[in-house]
Amino acid sequence: MQVQVNTDKNIEGGERLALFVKTALDTRLRRFGAQITRVEAHLSDESSHKSHGDDKKCMLEARPVGKPAVAVSHLAPTLDQAIHGAAEKLERLLGGTLGQVNHPRAEPAPDLA
């Protein structure tokens, strides 16, 4: 799985931040393996001039193989909380989407009457 990290002008990117995002995503999305080709992380500070509230945003866009891209976002007081929150949401979304492909619902049992 390829991970691409994008930041706005208010967040300093770099190798350390990219590694943090990749580690968080690898931990959460490991079970999907080769079903995901790429995840893009868009990190931003929604109110850079203020220092209170949930103003750090992480938007994650995943590209599952053979399916349309899916996206989630999470706002939090800190960047690491925003990243972990979005990764958790993405794991749940992909679990529902890709889990249905891997484990389709069984046919209902026929009526005995």
HUGI-V28879 format. One record per backbone hydrogen bond with DSSP energy under -1.0 kcal/mol. CO is the residue of the C=O (numbers start at 1). NH is the residue of the N-H. Records with the same first field share a line. If there is no record, write none. Layout:
# HUGI-V28879
CO->NH / NH
This chain:
# HUGI-V28879
2->39
4->41
6->43
8->11
14->18
15->19
16->20
17->21
18->22
19->23
20->24
21->25
22->26
23->27
24->28
25->29
29->32
30->33
32->35
33->36
35->65
37->2
38->63
39->4
40->61
41->6
42->59
43->8
44->57
47->50
53->55
55->46
56->76
57->44
58->74
59->42
60->72
61->40
62->70
63->37
64->67
70->62
72->60
74->58
76->56
78->82
79->83
80->84
81->85
82->86
83->87
84->88
85->89
86->90
87->91
88->92
89->93
90->94
91->95
92->96
93->97
94->98
98->102
99->103
